[in-house]
Every structure is written in C-alpha cells, then in structure tokens.
Amino acid sequence: MASDGEMIKRLAREVADELQNRGYMTTLAEARAIDKAESNLICKRCSTPVAAGDDLCNRCGARQAVDADEARFRCVDCNMPISDPNVTRCPACRGTKVTRADPSFKYECIRCGTGVSIEQSSCPSCGETRAVPRPVRDVIS
C-alpha cells in the first residue's frame, strides 16, 4: 500500500494533468505565444512578432513596434507583414522578396504614408494633397 505522501503526489499530478489537458493550465512559453498572436504587433526594424508588454525586440533589440495590419509590405512567399522593405529576410520563412501589401496604391501621402491612388485629390487619412511614389527596393509590384 502507498503512503499518504505518495498518494497526495499522485493525486496532485493527476489533477494538474487534467487541468492542462482541458486548457486551464498553460506553460509560460504557450502564454507568450498567445500574447504575441493576440497583440498583432511586429518590430518596426526587423518585422519579428512582438508582445505588447515587451520592452524591446528579442531578435534585433529595437524598441519600436507597429501594428501588423498597418504594414505596407508583405513577404512574397508566406504573406507575413513586413514593416520595412529593407529587411533582408522574412522572420517567418526567411524569404528575401517583399511586395506591397496593397499593390493598387503606387503612391503614398507625403505626410502620413497612407496609400493613395493618383485619382484621389487628397489623402483619406490626413487630407494632405501631395503624394510621392512609394519607395521600392527589390520589391515585386
């Protein structure tokens, strides 16, 4: 017969296993992955996903992040948001080519960078009337 201490340990292990199987318990790594997925932020310099509470990017050390939905570029291979077209490799698939997130806008507002078409008289975001061609370096249109 097992001692009381062994029975308590076995019962505690069974309860912990059941809680984990039902999704009520999670590891720290799982919690960080969930936080990153829900925050929808990417590093402004290297486009690596970051959590809202991170002080700096774990990959490059940058202190700025941008919303992934606002990224103006995407990886050609995996469609991951890319914040800067000068990023040498996609952080997800290591791809080397990026494309415009919305290729229909070949121009952007000179003030805020919002994509605009040549037919628009002013920027829909800030009202600026001047636009410039979007910067392109190894970008597929």
C-alpha positions as a printed Julia matrix, in Angstrom:
141×3 Matrix{Float64}:
  0.0    0.0     0.0
  1.24   3.5    -0.87
  1.98   6.04    1.81
 -0.17   9.13    2.24
  2.59  11.34    0.75
  2.81   9.23   -2.41
 -0.98   9.23   -2.82
 -1.11  13.02   -2.45
  1.66  13.47   -5.06
 -0.12  11.1    -7.47
 -3.45  12.87   -6.98
 -1.82  16.29   -7.44
 -0.15  15.09  -10.66
 -3.49  13.71  -11.98
 -5.27  16.99  -11.19
 -2.5   19.0   -12.88
 -2.62  16.72  -15.95
 -6.39  17.08  -16.19
 -6.22  20.88  -15.89
 -3.54  21.02  -18.59
 -5.48  18.68  -20.9
 -8.58  20.86  -20.62
 -6.58  24.0   -21.36
 -6.95  25.56  -17.92
 -3.19  25.47  -17.3
 -0.53  26.63  -19.71
  3.22  26.92  -19.78
  5.0   30.26  -19.88
  6.07  29.64  -23.5
  2.45  28.96  -24.53
  1.27  32.11  -22.74
  3.91  34.24  -24.55
  2.92  32.74  -27.92
 -0.74  33.56  -27.24
  0.18  37.1   -26.15
  2.19  37.67  -29.34
 -0.58  36.31  -31.53
 -3.23  38.47  -29.87
 -1.18  41.68  -29.8
 -0.71  41.72  -33.61
  2.47  43.78  -33.28
  5.68  43.46  -35.28
  9.08  45.01  -34.72
  9.47  48.19  -36.76
 13.06  47.32  -37.7
 13.06  43.54  -38.4
  9.3   42.66  -38.59
  9.55  39.92  -35.94
  6.28  39.46  -33.98
  6.49  41.05  -30.52
  4.19  41.03  -27.5
  2.52  44.2   -26.26
  4.45  44.09  -22.96
  7.89  43.61  -24.5
 10.33  46.46  -23.87
 12.41  45.53  -26.9
 12.53  43.08  -29.78
 14.09  39.74  -28.82
 15.73  39.47  -32.25
 17.25  42.87  -33.02
 16.82  44.9   -29.81
 14.69  47.65  -31.38
 12.3   49.47  -29.04
  9.54  50.31  -31.54
  6.69  48.16  -32.78
  3.94  48.7   -35.34
  0.55  47.12  -35.9
  0.91  44.24  -38.38
 -2.31  45.31  -40.12
 -0.73  48.69  -40.88
  2.37  47.18  -42.53
  2.77  48.43  -46.08
  4.65  45.36  -47.31
  4.24  41.56  -47.26
  6.58  38.62  -47.79
  6.05  37.16  -51.27
  6.45  33.57  -50.06
  4.38  33.45  -46.84
  2.42  36.75  -46.88
  3.8   37.8   -43.47
  3.53  41.55  -42.78
  6.86  43.35  -43.29
  7.28  46.79  -41.74
 10.37  47.85  -43.7
 11.16  46.74  -47.28
 14.88  46.88  -46.45
 14.56  43.84  -44.16
 16.97  41.31  -45.62
 14.94  38.2   -44.73
 11.37  37.45  -43.66
 11.38  36.44  -39.98
  8.85  33.65  -40.62
 10.09  31.85  -43.75
 13.48  33.53  -44.41
 12.22  34.71  -47.83
 14.11  37.57  -49.47
 11.43  39.32  -51.53
  8.62  41.58  -50.43
  5.63  43.06  -52.22
  3.35  45.96  -51.45
  0.56  45.0   -49.07
 -1.89  46.76  -51.39
 -0.35  46.92  -54.87
 -3.19  49.12  -56.16
 -1.61  52.11  -54.38
  1.62  53.02  -56.15
  1.73  56.4   -54.36
  1.65  57.41  -50.71
  0.8   60.54  -48.81
  3.89  62.68  -48.27
  2.79  63.49  -44.68
  1.48  60.2   -43.21
  2.43  57.48  -45.72
 -1.12  56.25  -46.38
 -1.52  54.62  -49.79
 -3.33  56.82  -52.3
 -4.24  56.5   -55.95
 -3.33  59.16  -58.47
 -7.04  59.91  -58.97
 -7.57  60.97  -55.33
 -7.39  64.71  -54.73
 -6.35  64.33  -51.07
 -5.24  61.73  -48.52
 -8.19  60.0   -46.85
 -6.33  59.92  -43.51
 -4.9   63.41  -43.07
 -6.17  65.49  -46.01
 -2.72  66.22  -47.48
 -2.89  67.0   -51.21
  0.68  65.92  -52.1
  1.76  62.34  -52.82
  5.03  60.67  -53.76
  5.8   57.32  -55.4
  6.1   54.53  -52.84
  9.72  53.59  -52.14
 10.77  50.35  -53.78
 13.94  48.31  -53.38
 13.82  44.69  -54.54
 10.06  44.9   -54.23
  7.85  42.98  -56.62
  4.88  45.03  -57.82
